[in-house]
Amino acid sequence: MTAGKKIQRVLVANRGEIALRLIRTIKELGLEAVAIYENPDKEALFIRFSDDAIMIGDGPRKDYLSIEKMIWAARKSGADAIHPGYGFLAENPDFPSACAQAGITFIGPPSGVIHDLGNKIVARKIMKKAGIPIIPGTGNLSQDNEGIQAAIEFGEKYGYPLMLKASSGGGGRGIRRVEDAKDLLVQIPLARSEALHAFNDGNIYIEKCIEGPRHVEIQILADQHGKVIHLGSRDCSIQRRHQKLIEIAPADLPADVLTSMCETAILAARESGYISAGTVEFLVDPATNEFWFMEINTRLQVEHTVTEMLTGVDIVREQIMIAQGEHLEIPEVRFHLLGKAIQVRINAEDPRNDFMPEGGKRVEVYQSPGGPGIRLDGMAYQGYKIPTEYDSLLVKMTVRGYNWEQTVQRLKRALNDFLIVGPKTTIPFYLAICDEPDFRRGEFNTSYLETHSQVFDYPENKREIAKLSQLIAEIHAKKINPYAY
């Protein structure tokens, strides 16, 4: 990070909806946005909105993860800054180091902070030293019988279930639940292999499993002058295999608990020397509201939109300002969140078939909802062919209302108005959740999907409007009504 350097041209080192989201703010600031893309993305929507675009390779995926390609593209395009968005590259401490060596401003935390907080063992030590509550756990388990014995002894002391975690993990990856001592011996080598494959690091550790917790996170911003603020909370409890599906702001917790969590998040950021936007994540016991530090995500979160909807703060804009060495100057009134916001991730997946991706299919009809309190962040359009090479996210939809009931009603209306013909999507799945009584009461935790399997029993039948829209699309495409004869 090069303090005080005025940014003129930003390379967006990502793809898909987050690339388009970054480009919009960059252009609002009067800066130039440079997109990069692999060959399978050559017709992607985000390229059309950039000021310049550079193909970095045939891919798939490997070029998007190449620091060398990003530095090359920045130099080739004349970009003086790089924004990594979110994902593996955003969490790689070597990326900001490479940017600094090349004289390019990295829009994100310093390399040392990403390194320390990316290692869960180091992060836990920082928080423990600061007096922040952490879940009981071990250090890295050695890769011999001594490590296995330490794991067995931990299980005997704290009881089962336990969580095996990759020390360099993040984003819900590298996590395994262990049910008993026999299962522990089976899972340890599998967890090491998974950690090695995903993070090129076979280090793992164990935490006590907090059963049925709520997953609550605090959005923070920190400038280069020591000022750290929070932008409130988000509840990300509704998950599938530790991957978030629905995000809600603010979390529904007593005011004193939220205040304590926000103060703890600011302390965690200060103790780790944090700079830029970040998210401090906690697990919360629903019965007692006791909370424990889980991790700090050193990047922009997928779910940052729910916070932006409530606060009016453009978090990406603040990241850019911070990277230029400017002071945080957000009015305190923005910290008092009014109403509720919900984000759902609309993917081209079949929820009833273990969320099988629908890659390779084309979006024949795309009609998006509108009206008060609706925000869409996506890359799909009519005629868009869903790539098989990348994730299946089509669009993030965020809705806002004055209270929980109105926000759920608005979400349901918007989902019903959202028409995507071609691939199966998660829209009917979310509609089923909107009608589920516990969700409507705001009662959910990280076990929600396991304990509410009925939300997968939604009807498969196409709506008549979908059939009609598909017919209209065929008429426009073929210049003839196939059913007119």
Legacy VTK file of the C-alpha trace (Angstrom):
# vtk DataFile Version 3.0
C-alpha trace
ASCII
DATASET POLYDATA
POINTS 485 float
0.000 0.000 0.000
1.500 3.330 -1.109
0.210 5.984 1.291
-0.837 9.355 -0.092
-0.571 8.362 -3.737
-3.481 9.719 -5.790
-5.083 6.946 -7.807
-6.010 7.519 -11.451
-6.548 4.121 -13.058
-7.595 0.922 -11.281
-7.105 -2.628 -12.473
-9.996 -4.816 -11.318
-8.319 -8.136 -10.523
-11.479 -10.233 -10.512
-14.417 -11.357 -12.631
-18.190 -11.681 -12.555
-20.549 -9.603 -10.470
-17.862 -8.298 -8.127
-15.838 -6.965 -11.064
-18.863 -5.037 -12.307
-19.623 -3.787 -8.805
-16.055 -2.453 -8.430
-16.096 -0.853 -11.871
-19.220 1.135 -11.027
-17.680 2.797 -7.973
-14.347 3.382 -9.710
-16.111 5.247 -12.514
-18.289 7.204 -10.069
-15.077 8.553 -8.559
-13.974 9.794 -11.970
-11.256 7.158 -12.211
-10.632 4.743 -15.058
-11.433 1.055 -14.654
-9.449 -1.692 -16.371
-10.976 -5.168 -16.594
-9.051 -8.414 -17.014
-10.530 -11.621 -18.358
-9.808 -15.192 -19.343
-10.970 -16.445 -22.727
-14.182 -18.144 -21.442
-15.280 -14.734 -20.089
-14.752 -12.831 -23.331
-18.463 -11.983 -23.613
-18.955 -11.227 -19.914
-20.966 -8.181 -18.932
-18.296 -6.597 -16.739
-15.996 -6.139 -19.754
-18.549 -3.927 -21.498
-18.600 -1.432 -18.626
-14.838 -1.041 -18.235
-12.714 1.669 -19.845
-10.182 -0.912 -20.999
-9.977 -4.698 -20.950
-7.017 -7.043 -21.172
-7.145 -10.757 -21.854
-4.747 -12.462 -19.460
-4.930 -16.046 -20.736
-6.997 -18.987 -21.886
-7.783 -20.076 -18.332
-9.933 -21.335 -16.887
-9.379 -19.986 -13.369
-5.572 -20.290 -13.271
-4.937 -16.897 -14.878
-7.375 -15.174 -12.538
-5.245 -16.504 -9.671
-1.905 -15.408 -11.122
-0.243 -12.488 -9.361
2.274 -12.210 -12.190
-0.512 -11.829 -14.767
-2.151 -9.097 -12.688
1.042 -7.091 -12.342
1.702 -7.525 -16.075
-1.814 -6.350 -16.939
-1.515 -3.322 -14.646
1.748 -2.280 -16.274
0.420 -2.908 -19.774
-2.709 -0.830 -19.138
-1.024 1.910 -17.149
-3.044 1.162 -14.021
-1.549 2.646 -10.861
-3.757 0.660 -8.457
-5.261 -2.819 -8.176
-8.456 -3.872 -6.410
-8.665 -7.651 -5.849
-12.376 -7.846 -4.939
-12.851 -11.068 -2.984
-11.647 -14.646 -3.342
-8.340 -16.496 -3.167
-6.211 -13.727 -4.701
-7.624 -11.101 -2.324
-6.476 -13.268 0.599
-2.973 -13.939 -0.709
-0.387 -11.872 1.234
2.033 -12.119 -1.677
-0.277 -9.958 -3.819
0.096 -6.648 -1.930
3.839 -7.343 -1.633
4.117 -7.756 -5.405
2.118 -4.561 -5.926
4.431 -2.630 -3.606
7.498 -3.902 -5.442
5.950 -2.779 -8.733
5.026 0.666 -7.363
1.294 -0.105 -7.633
-1.223 0.773 -4.907
-2.970 -2.296 -3.503
-6.527 -1.465 -2.438
-6.755 -3.615 0.657
-4.899 -4.477 3.868
-1.077 -4.649 4.113
0.653 -7.926 3.319
1.653 -8.582 6.937
-1.931 -8.204 8.168
-3.270 -10.590 5.520
-0.530 -13.074 6.406
-1.180 -12.964 10.157
-4.972 -13.066 9.981
-4.984 -15.635 7.210
-3.298 -18.050 9.600
-6.034 -18.951 12.055
-3.536 -20.021 14.726
-1.742 -16.655 14.605
-5.051 -14.793 14.557
-6.259 -16.686 17.636
-3.033 -15.792 19.474
-3.484 -12.096 18.659
-7.067 -12.142 19.945
-6.222 -14.147 23.067
-3.459 -11.686 23.956
-5.980 -8.847 23.592
-8.429 -10.584 25.943
-10.958 -11.279 23.187
-13.004 -14.465 23.792
-12.003 -17.325 21.488
-13.399 -20.828 21.095
-11.282 -23.464 22.916
-8.843 -24.955 20.411
-5.372 -26.336 19.746
-2.368 -25.028 17.895
-1.251 -26.687 14.666
-1.355 -30.461 15.053
2.018 -32.014 14.285
2.003 -34.509 11.424
2.998 -37.490 13.540
1.596 -39.590 16.349
2.143 -36.704 18.746
-0.374 -34.620 16.776
-2.905 -37.449 16.799
-2.459 -37.901 20.545
-2.929 -34.158 21.137
-6.162 -34.311 19.142
-7.423 -37.298 21.153
-6.608 -35.572 24.445
-8.410 -32.405 23.322
-11.499 -34.469 22.488
-11.398 -36.150 25.893
-11.143 -32.789 27.652
-13.779 -30.808 25.749
-16.057 -33.548 24.421
-17.513 -34.096 20.979
-18.415 -32.922 18.407
-15.262 -31.070 17.357
-14.305 -29.038 14.291
-11.166 -29.811 12.287
-10.036 -26.687 10.447
-7.326 -25.773 7.966
-4.986 -23.247 9.589
-4.887 -21.234 6.352
-8.582 -21.743 5.604
-11.254 -19.166 4.986
-14.565 -18.569 3.274
-16.024 -21.750 4.743
-13.368 -23.951 3.128
-11.273 -26.563 4.919
-13.723 -27.361 7.737
-14.755 -30.834 8.910
-17.044 -31.840 11.768
-15.870 -34.729 13.945
-18.475 -36.768 15.830
-16.378 -39.046 18.067
-12.861 -40.398 18.706
-13.151 -43.023 15.955
-14.285 -40.383 13.464
-11.386 -38.152 14.547
-8.808 -40.703 13.409
-10.566 -40.998 10.039
-10.962 -37.265 9.494
-7.457 -36.025 10.402
-5.678 -37.349 7.260
-8.609 -36.263 5.082
-8.521 -32.770 6.567
-4.750 -32.522 5.976
-5.163 -33.591 2.367
-7.980 -31.104 1.844
-5.969 -28.272 3.400
-2.955 -29.117 1.251
-5.046 -29.198 -1.914
-6.999 -26.007 -1.201
-4.333 -23.849 0.459
-1.016 -25.527 -0.371
-0.625 -25.932 3.382
-1.390 -29.155 5.247
-1.595 -27.534 8.681
-4.786 -28.194 10.642
-6.047 -27.524 14.150
-9.075 -28.392 16.279
-11.773 -26.243 17.839
-14.589 -27.181 20.179
-17.801 -27.345 18.144
-20.417 -24.803 19.208
-23.646 -26.555 18.243
-26.428 -24.598 16.568
-24.762 -21.173 16.914
-25.598 -18.010 15.078
-22.926 -16.662 12.748
-22.714 -12.890 13.224
-20.159 -10.546 11.711
-19.196 -6.893 12.137
-18.169 -4.727 9.174
-15.168 -2.540 9.970
-13.257 0.213 8.197
-9.787 1.341 9.269
-7.660 4.097 7.760
-3.906 4.559 7.743
-4.069 7.106 10.562
-5.306 4.791 13.296
-9.036 5.439 13.028
-11.203 2.312 13.161
-14.996 2.323 12.888
-17.726 -0.261 12.482
-20.745 -0.212 10.178
-22.922 -2.540 12.206
-23.671 -6.236 12.136
-24.796 -8.962 9.737
-26.346 -12.344 10.508
-25.031 -14.992 8.109
-26.360 -18.052 9.907
-28.285 -19.652 7.030
-25.546 -21.646 5.323
-24.898 -24.752 3.320
-21.638 -26.570 4.090
-20.272 -23.450 5.783
-21.059 -21.342 2.694
-23.437 -18.444 3.310
-26.734 -18.336 1.392
-28.744 -15.572 3.064
-27.305 -12.528 4.824
-29.279 -10.156 7.046
-28.422 -6.768 8.540
-28.456 -5.944 11.328
-28.343 -9.098 13.426
-31.302 -9.482 15.784
-29.508 -9.458 19.139
-29.966 -7.385 22.309
-28.532 -3.885 21.981
-25.940 -4.412 24.709
-24.691 -7.607 23.033
-24.342 -5.881 19.659
-22.542 -2.951 21.279
-20.105 -5.343 22.949
-19.514 -7.209 19.680
-18.867 -3.980 17.770
-16.420 -2.780 20.434
-14.689 -6.175 20.353
-14.446 -6.010 16.558
-12.790 -2.596 16.715
-10.356 -3.888 19.339
-9.562 -6.907 17.149
-8.850 -4.614 14.190
-6.574 -2.367 16.268
-4.654 -5.278 17.781
-3.974 -6.728 14.321
-2.921 -3.395 12.770
-5.806 -3.541 10.324
-6.183 -1.116 7.402
-8.995 -1.001 4.783
-12.377 -2.767 4.882
-12.647 -6.019 6.792
-15.085 -8.257 8.610
-14.733 -9.605 12.139
-16.728 -12.834 12.475
-18.189 -14.339 15.632
-20.164 -17.383 16.713
-23.010 -16.643 19.121
-24.788 -19.014 21.524
-28.510 -18.397 20.805
-29.485 -19.350 24.362
-27.058 -17.131 26.281
-25.857 -14.631 23.620
-22.273 -15.443 24.648
-20.008 -14.867 21.650
-16.561 -15.996 20.518
-14.140 -14.632 17.929
-13.916 -16.830 14.841
-11.840 -14.958 12.230
-11.208 -11.689 10.435
-11.869 -11.708 6.706
-9.222 -9.458 5.177
-11.204 -8.439 2.117
-14.514 -7.201 0.821
-17.297 -9.675 1.657
-19.841 -10.986 -0.832
-22.543 -9.778 1.563
-21.262 -6.202 1.944
-24.315 -4.980 0.026
-26.688 -5.455 2.984
-24.574 -3.072 5.051
-24.419 -0.577 2.206
-28.206 -0.688 1.835
-28.719 0.307 5.476
-25.890 2.806 5.938
-25.650 4.438 2.518
-21.884 3.963 2.772
-20.131 2.778 -0.395
-17.570 0.428 1.157
-15.556 0.126 -2.064
-15.294 3.908 -2.268
-13.981 4.005 1.299
-11.418 1.306 0.426
-10.104 3.459 -2.413
-9.986 6.589 -0.256
-8.138 4.707 2.488
-5.627 3.319 -0.037
-4.869 6.917 -1.067
-4.061 7.782 2.538
-7.211 9.803 3.210
-8.942 10.026 6.585
-12.202 8.232 7.330
-14.839 10.948 7.509
-18.154 9.077 7.669
-20.749 10.916 9.821
-21.589 9.032 12.999
-25.294 9.097 12.115
-24.546 6.438 9.496
-23.677 3.932 12.214
-27.294 3.742 13.421
-28.873 1.204 11.109
-32.553 1.784 10.369
-34.738 -1.055 9.170
-33.660 -4.451 7.887
-31.886 -5.675 4.766
-31.646 -9.195 3.347
-29.343 -10.470 0.600
-29.913 -13.707 -1.314
-27.465 -15.222 -3.780
-29.352 -16.292 -6.896
-27.313 -19.070 -8.446
-27.822 -21.210 -11.531
-28.164 -24.336 -9.410
-30.724 -27.014 -8.650
-31.251 -26.952 -4.857
-33.290 -30.166 -4.978
-30.349 -31.961 -6.584
-27.694 -31.075 -3.999
-27.355 -27.609 -5.571
-26.000 -29.072 -8.819
-24.670 -26.231 -11.053
-26.479 -25.535 -14.312
-23.368 -24.507 -16.256
-23.614 -24.621 -20.039
-27.258 -23.538 -20.164
-28.383 -20.251 -21.655
-30.615 -17.660 -20.002
-33.540 -17.523 -22.428
-35.565 -14.946 -20.478
-34.270 -12.510 -17.875
-36.756 -10.142 -16.251
-35.522 -8.517 -13.058
-37.671 -7.014 -10.299
-37.760 -3.374 -9.288
-39.517 -1.025 -6.922
-38.597 0.443 -3.535
-35.733 -1.065 -1.590
-34.409 -3.426 -4.298
-30.725 -3.687 -5.295
-29.295 -6.078 -7.868
-25.600 -6.928 -8.284
-25.152 -9.409 -11.084
-23.815 -10.320 -14.478
-26.665 -12.236 -16.123
-28.755 -11.011 -19.038
-31.070 -12.477 -21.655
-28.953 -14.677 -23.904
-26.178 -15.107 -21.319
-24.568 -18.540 -21.434
-23.700 -19.762 -17.955
-20.034 -20.785 -17.912
-19.122 -24.262 -16.751
-15.653 -23.084 -15.733
-16.615 -20.711 -12.893
-19.045 -20.386 -10.001
-22.763 -20.364 -10.722
-23.680 -16.978 -9.199
-25.998 -15.021 -11.493
-27.031 -12.106 -9.316
-27.117 -11.004 -5.694
-30.435 -9.436 -4.731
-30.597 -7.206 -1.667
-33.885 -5.859 -0.324
-34.528 -3.323 2.421
-37.597 -2.596 4.531
-38.462 -0.692 7.683
-38.757 -3.832 9.789
-38.314 -7.595 9.511
-41.885 -8.355 8.435
-41.894 -5.790 5.645
-38.452 -6.844 4.444
-39.474 -10.509 4.176
-42.645 -9.486 2.340
-40.588 -7.372 -0.041
-38.122 -10.197 -0.586
-40.956 -12.577 -1.436
-42.516 -10.083 -3.849
-39.193 -9.442 -5.554
-38.452 -13.165 -5.895
-41.871 -13.727 -7.456
-41.209 -10.866 -9.870
-37.771 -12.253 -10.797
-38.057 -14.359 -13.940
-35.118 -16.401 -15.206
-35.952 -18.997 -17.858
-33.386 -21.550 -19.034
-31.402 -22.810 -16.063
-32.820 -23.915 -12.765
-32.087 -21.341 -10.080
-32.276 -20.909 -6.328
-35.283 -18.547 -6.631
-37.993 -21.130 -5.722
-35.817 -22.350 -2.852
-35.679 -18.846 -1.372
-39.423 -18.427 -1.903
-39.986 -21.565 0.164
-37.802 -20.128 2.932
-39.835 -16.892 2.875
-42.937 -18.922 3.753
-41.271 -21.043 6.438
-42.652 -20.081 9.901
-39.349 -20.032 11.816
-37.726 -17.818 9.187
-40.703 -15.473 9.247
-40.239 -15.194 13.015
-36.522 -14.523 12.570
-35.552 -17.741 14.320
-32.609 -19.488 12.659
-29.035 -20.624 13.249
-26.293 -22.414 11.323
-28.283 -25.674 11.446
-31.319 -24.129 9.766
-31.205 -26.112 6.506
-30.532 -29.398 8.296
-33.532 -28.889 10.587
-35.885 -27.409 7.960
-35.619 -29.841 5.057
-39.181 -28.942 4.012
-37.862 -25.811 2.274
-36.582 -28.141 -0.467
-40.121 -29.396 -1.181
-41.117 -26.485 -3.401
-43.115 -27.136 -6.614
-41.176 -27.681 -9.819
-43.954 -26.570 -12.184
-43.217 -23.605 -14.394
-45.355 -20.556 -13.874
-47.602 -19.584 -16.764
-45.791 -16.277 -17.096
-42.543 -18.174 -17.597
-44.106 -20.230 -20.379
-45.434 -17.084 -22.018
-42.111 -15.268 -21.753
-40.305 -18.278 -23.188
-42.687 -18.281 -26.142
-42.102 -14.575 -26.740
-38.348 -15.143 -26.631
-38.655 -17.922 -29.214
-40.724 -15.706 -31.493
-38.112 -12.929 -31.318
-35.226 -15.347 -31.851
-36.743 -17.371 -34.713
-38.848 -14.561 -36.256
-41.750 -16.990 -36.334
-44.373 -18.262 -33.901
-43.634 -22.016 -33.564
-47.161 -22.637 -32.298
-49.042 -20.644 -34.965
-49.627 -23.566 -37.315
LINES 1 486
485 0 1 2 3 4 5 6 7 8 9 10 11 12 13 14 15 16 17 18 19 20 21 22 23 24 25 26 27 28 29 30 31 32 33 34 35 36 37 38 39 40 41 42 43 44 45 46 47 48 49 50 51 52 53 54 55 56 57 58 59 60 61 62 63 64 65 66 67 68 69 70 71 72 73 74 75 76 77 78 79 80 81 82 83 84 85 86 87 88 89 90 91 92 93 94 95 96 97 98 99 100 101 102 103 104 105 106 107 108 109 110 111 112 113 114 115 116 117 118 119 120 121 122 123 124 125 126 127 128 129 130 131 132 133 134 135 136 137 138 139 140 141 142 143 144 145 146 147 148 149 150 151 152 153 154 155 156 157 158 159 160 161 162 163 164 165 166 167 168 169 170 171 172 173 174 175 176 177 178 179 180 181 182 183 184 185 186 187 188 189 190 191 192 193 194 195 196 197 198 199 200 201 202 203 204 205 206 207 208 209 210 211 212 213 214 215 216 217 218 219 220 221 222 223 224 225 226 227 228 229 230 231 232 233 234 235 236 237 238 239 240 241 242 243 244 245 246 247 248 249 250 251 252 253 254 255 256 257 258 259 260 261 262 263 264 265 266 267 268 269 270 271 272 273 274 275 276 277 278 279 280 281 282 283 284 285 286 287 288 289 290 291 292 293 294 295 296 297 298 299 300 301 302 303 304 305 306 307 308 309 310 311 312 313 314 315 316 317 318 319 320 321 322 323 324 325 326 327 328 329 330 331 332 333 334 335 336 337 338 339 340 341 342 343 344 345 346 347 348 349 350 351 352 353 354 355 356 357 358 359 360 361 362 363 364 365 366 367 368 369 370 371 372 373 374 375 376 377 378 379 380 381 382 383 384 385 386 387 388 389 390 391 392 393 394 395 396 397 398 399 400 401 402 403 404 405 406 407 408 409 410 411 412 413 414 415 416 417 418 419 420 421 422 423 424 425 426 427 428 429 430 431 432 433 434 435 436 437 438 439 440 441 442 443 444 445 446 447 448 449 450 451 452 453 454 455 456 457 458 459 460 461 462 463 464 465 466 467 468 469 470 471 472 473 474 475 476 477 478 479 480 481 482 483 484
